[in-house]
């Protein structure tokens, strides 16, 4: 007789674990995010959940033994069936203890869906199918919006986090994209969203139809939760709530208090919504492009008059009460920070940001941590995408955290003052724990100099590292000023992407441009 159910497996536990990983409930990498920069075509990283039936044929005891691997990642949305699925998992005595990551579908229904006339006819069979398909999507989105108005997903998540889903440590909130709708107009907060405060008939309080605030309400409603990793994707206009809806924005800031691993993908679509057919009313975007002044009028009182998304975005980011305040709300012990301000919110994508060359203080992106060394003293991972910085601000920030900084990535970053080789000298020579550095599409405003004198604070930091690493320079003490060539410290102005790894491997050790990725 077997001592445990594991002994009844026809396959070793390691192989079974691997099988269950590939048929696990898909993560956000399966639903929506296509990794194309390493491949010549979009590629899904997980199998669809339909393969779960095939996996159950592996062994007779699969359901009980493999449950903990099946539901490590749980997708949640405001769909009736999905909420029922979440409730079922949360009430299961074993499955609820296995969920580690929660992927929150933050796509909402836009308030500008076109209503079609039922009596309208078309001579084309394809047109008739298209109209029928759009009507079906309209019903789906309106049904989802009704659920959001009742905040059922908030109550479900609050109850689950407080009682059963206590093992959840990571939450990712982003809209699940569809192949025929590359930029959903209703995700979380869009230029076409409705700012009018609705009234809840049940309690008379304000009702919010956007799930990002529902998620924040659930997290703040359960102070004892274990969520420390948070990944958010939203439109830049959500930052306007800092003045337009301060109570709701304060709830979002309160939810970030225990977070030590934060990823922010803040998107801002171009005014003309490129790639969208204005003749297609079903796209939901043509109306927004037709009247841009109406979209910016609601922000005029708080952020001034603007005629383009780029101008509004610049004003939102420059206000210390928006992004800077949101970043300051994180835990002082934050060790991983990723900020992407590209137009599509994607890392290393070819979509160029229109604020690529905007020069804003580093404090607009990093808050008080830009000048306060006591903030984030244990930072290990830093990613900045599509921002404009200066050497005089970036170098002191890196030097203050050089003891723990191990992973640094600059993606489409413009250096408005200084030389990239000085930044590279800090990361490669003054950070004793660095593991890899990445760059993609870097630019600098100043003319590139072949040889650059390092600032004295950088020289002192490098000397300190050399003294600690015995034998690195064969006991030779280098006094006086130091100079570096523009191509000696990895970071440099170029259009391509590359990665430089640290370590003892001769292929990755020392200066150079590393292996392209």
N, C-alpha and C positions, 0 to 999 in steps of 0.2 A: 504494500500500500504506500502511496506517495505521501511524503511529509507535507508537501505544499502543492498548490495548483501549478506552480511553475515547472514542477517535475513532469507534468503531463504533456509538455510541449514537444511536438515532433522535431522542432528546430532549436538550436541553441538560443539562449536569451538575447545574445548580441545581434544575431540575424533577425530575430523577431522584432527587436527594437528598431532596426533599420527599416524593415518593411512597414512598420506602423508609422514611422516618420514620413515616409513618402505618401502615405494615404491619409495623413492627418488632416484635420479640418484646415482649409487653405488659409494662409496668412494674407496680408495686404499685397505681398509681392505677387501672389497669384491673381488677385482680383484688382485689376487696375494698373498696377505699376509694371511696365514692360522694360526690362533692362536690355537696351539695344547697343550701348556704347562698346560692349565687349563682343557683340555678335553682329552678323550681317542682317539679322531679322529679329523681330520681337520674339522673346522666349519666356514662357511661363516657368517659374521656379518650383512649382508644386503641382502635383496631380490634382485633378478635380475631385470633389468629395464623392462622386458617383463610384469611384473605385473602391470605396469602403466595402461594398458587397463582395468584391473579389478577395479582399484581404481577409474576410471572415472565413474563407475556405482554408486558411493556413492551418488552423487548429480548432478543435472543438470548443476550447475554453477562451476563444479570442475576446468575446464581449466583456467578460469580467477581468481578464488579465491585461488586455490591451487598452482598457478605457483611459487609463492615466496618460497614455501617449496620444490617444486620439484627440483629446480635447484640451491640449495645452494652449491652443490658440482658439479663441471664441470670437466669432463675428456677431456684432449686435447692430440692429437697425430698428427703425420704427415700423417695420412691416409686421402685420398681425402674426404671420407664421413665424417670423424670426423672433419676435418677442416670446411666443409660446415655446420656441426652441430654447431660448435663454432661460426661461423659467423652469423648463424641464431639467436642464443641466444644473441649474442652481439648487434644485430640490433633490438631486440625486446625491446619495450619501458618499459616493466615491468620486464621481465626475467633478463635483464642485471643488474638491480638494486638489484637483489636478490642473485646473485652469491657471495659467501664469500670465497670459497676454490677452488683452481685450482689444479687438479692432472695432472701432465705433464708426459705423457708416453715417457720415454727416451730410449726406445729400438731402436737401430739402426740396419741396415743391416750389417753383417760382410762382409769383403772383401775377404773371403776365402771360399765362398760357392762352393761346388763341382758341376760341370756341368756334367750332365748325357748325354750319347749318345742316341739320339732318336731311333737308330736302335737296341739298346740293348733289348734283350728279356729274359724272364724268364719262366721256366716251372711251377713255383709256382704262384698260384693266389694271395696269400698273398704278395709275393715279388713284383708282378706287381702292386698291390694296394699301397704298400709302396713306390715304385719308383714314381708312379703317384702323391702320396701325397707330396713327397719331391719336385717334380718339381713345384707343385702348391705353396708350401712355398717359393721356390726360386723366383718365379715370384713376390710373394707378397713382399718379402724383397727387391728385386731389385727395384721394383716400389717405395717402401718407401724411399730407398736411393736416387732415382732420385729427389724425393720431397725435401729431406733434402739438396741436393746440390743447390737447388733453394731457400732455406731458406724461403719457403712460410709460415711455422709455425711462424717464427720470425716476419715477417711483420704482420701476422694476430694478433699475441699476442700484438705487439707494438701498433697497431691501436686500439685494444680493450681496453688495459689498459689506453690509453690516452683519449679515448672518452666515452666509455660506461661501461666497467667493472671496474668502480672506487671503488666499494665496496669490491673488492677482497683484503683480508688481509693475506691470507695464500696460499703458493704454495708448493706443494710436487712434487719433480722430482725424479722418480725412474723407473726402467724398470718393466713393467708388466710381471710377470713370467707365464709360461705355464706349465701344468702338465707334458708334455713330454720333456720339456727343462728346467731343474731346474736351470741351470746356463748359461744364454744366453751369447755367446761369444762376442756379439757386443754391449752390453749395455754401453752407454756413452763413456767409455774409457776402453779398455781391453788390455791384453798383446798382442793380435793379431791385434791391430788397425794399421792403416796406418798413419805414421807421415808425409808423403810427402805432401807438400803444393800444393793443386790444384789451378787451375786458373779459375775464373769465366769469361765466355765469354762476359757477359753483361757489366761489369764495370772494368774488368781487375784486380780486387782485389782478395785476397785469399778467398776461399770458404771452410767453415768448415761443415762437415757432422755430427757433434755431437750436439744433441739438448740442452745439458747443457749450452754450450756457446751461443746457440741461445736464450735460456731463459735469460742468463745474458745480452745479447745485448738488448733484449726487455726491461728489467728492467732498465738498464742504459739509454736507449733511452727515458724513461718516468720518469724524476726525481720526478714528483709530485705523483707517485703512492703511495698506502697505504699498500703495502706488508711489514709486519713486522715479519712474521713467515715463515721460509724457512726450508724445510727438503730435504736433498740431499743424494742420494745413488750413489756411483761411485766406480770404480776400483782404487786401490792405484796408478797405473801408471799414472793417470791423474795429480798427483802432480808433475810429471816430467816436465810438461809444464811450471813450474816456470822458468826453464832454457832453455828448448827446444823450447817453444813458449811463451816467456814472455809477448807479447802483448795480446794474448788471455787469459793468466792467470791473467793479470792485469784487464781485463774486468770482470772476475769472482770476483775478490777482490772488484772491484768498486760496483758490485751488492750487496755485503754484507754490505755496509756502513750503511743503515738504519735498518738492521735486529736486532731485540732485542730478538728473539726466534729462536735458530739455532740448527738443528739436523744434524749430519754428520754420515753416515754409510759408512765407507771406507773399501771395501772388497779387499782381495788379495787371489786369488785361489792358491791352491797347484800346484806344478809343474806337477804332474802326473794327475791332474784333476780327483780325485777319484769319482767313481760312473758313469763314462762315458765309454761306450763301444768303444774301439779304432777301432773295426772292423766295426763300423757304420759310414760311411762317412757323413751321413746326420746330425750327431750331431754337426759338425762344430768345434770339439775340438781336434780330433785326430792329425790333422796337427800341431797344436800348441804344443802338447806334444812331437811330433816326433823330433822337432828341437828347444830345449830350448835356445841354444846359439844364434840362430838368433833373438829370442825375446828380449834378453838382450843386443845385440850388439848396438842397437840404443841409449842405456843409458850410454855406456861406457865412452864417452868423458866428459859428465857432472857429472856422479855419480860414475865412476869407473867401473871396470870389475866385473861382478857377474855371478854366475852359477846357482843360484836358486832364486825363487821368495822371499823367506824369507830374503836372503841377500840383494836383491834390496830394499825390503820394509824397512829394517832397515836403509839403507842409505838414502832413501827418507824421512823418518820420522825424522831422525837426522839432516837433513839440515834445517837451520832456514828460508830459503826462500820458503819452501813448506807449510806444514800444519801450522806451527807457524805463517807464514805470512798470511795465509788464515784466521786464527782465529783472528789475530790482526786487520783484516779489518772490523770486526763487530763493531756495535755501542758500545761506552763506557757504555751505559745504558742497555746492554744485561742482561736479568733477567732469562733466561732459556737456558741451554746449555747441549746438549747430544752428546757424542762422543763414537762411537762403532767401534772398530778395529778388530772385529771378521772376520774369513775367509769367512763367508757367509753373513755378514752384519746384522745379526738378533740378537735381544735382548734375552738374556737368552736361547739361542739355545744350543743344545748339541754338536754343531760343534766346536771343540777346535781350537784355533788359534795357528799357529806355532810360533808366536812371544809372546806367553803367558808369557815367562820368560825373555824377553828382558828388560834390565835396561836402560832407557833413561831419561834424565832430564824432569821434569814436564813441563818446558817451551816448549819442543817439541810438547806437546799436547795442552797446554793452552796459548802459546805465552807469551807475556809480562805480562799477568794477573797473571802468576805464582809468580811473585815477585813484581808487582806493585799493591798496594792496591787501587789505584784510578780507576783501571779498574774494571768494573762490580760491583760497590759498592751495587747495589740493587739486586744481584743475589738471586733467590728464589729456583731454581731447578738445581741440578747438577747430571748428569749421566755420569759415566765413565765405559766403557766396554772393556775388553781385553787389558789393559795397564799395565805397570810396574811402580810403584811409590815408594817413600820413605816417612817415617814418617816425617823427617826433612823438606821436601818440602810440603807435603800435609797438615800437621797441620797448619802452618802459613797461607796457602791459605784459609783454612776453618775459622780460627780465624778472619781473616780480613773481612769476610763476614758473621759472625755469627749472626749479628743483623737481617738480612733479610732471611737467609737460612732456608727453611722450608722442602724441599724434597731432600733427598740424596740417591743415589743408586750406589752401586759398584757391577759390574757384571764381574766375572772372572778376578779380579784384583789381581796382585801379589805385595805384600809389600816386597821390597828388603832390607829394613832397618827399624827396629822398630817393634812395636807390634800393632796389630789391636785394642786392647782394648783402647789404647790411642786415636786413631782416633774416636772410639765410644764415649769416654768421652767428646770429643769436640762437637760432633753432639748432643748427648742426654742431656748433662749437661751445655754446654756453649752456646748453641743456644736457646734463649728463645722462638723462633717462630717455632720450628721444628714441623712438622705434622706427617710425617712418614719417616722411613728409610728402605731400602731394600738391601739385599745382595744375591749373588749367586756365588757359587764356588770360594770363596776367598782363597788365599794362602799367606804365609809369609815365607821368607827364614830363618830368625832367629828362634832358638828354642823357642817355646812358654813357657813363664814364668807364674807361677801361680799368682804372685803378682808383680805389676809394679808400680814404682814411677812416678807420673805424672810430666811433665815439669812445671816449675814455671809459664810460660806464660799461660798454661792451667789452673793451679790452680787459678791464678788471675782472669781469665775470669769466672771460675765457681763461685768464691766468689762474683763477681760483679752481676751475675745473682741471686744468693741466696739473696743478700741484697735487690735487687729490688722486688723479689717475697716474700712478707711478709708472714710469717707463714709457709713457706715450710719446714724449719728445726726447727720450734717451737721456734724461736728466738735464737737458739744456734749458737754461732760463733765458727767456726772450724778454728783454726790457725795451722800453721806449714805445713809440707809436707803432701801430700795425696797419698794414694795408692789405686789401684783398682785391683780386681781379673780379670782374663782373660775372665770370663764368665759374668761379671757384666755390660758390656757396649755394648752388642748386637753384634757388629762386631767381628767375629772370623773366624778362618780358618776352613772351612767345605765345603763339596761337594754339599749340598742341597741349596735350595732357600727358603727365608722366608721374611716376612714383619713385621715390628714393628710399630704400630700406636701410636701416642701421643694423649692426651686428658684426659677427666675425667672418661671415661669408665673404670671400675675396671678390665675388661678383657684385656685392652690394655695399662693400666697405669703402669709405672715403668719399671725396667730393665727386660730383658728376651729376648727370641727369637721370640716372636710374633706368629702370626698365619701363617702357611705355605700357600703358594699360588702356 
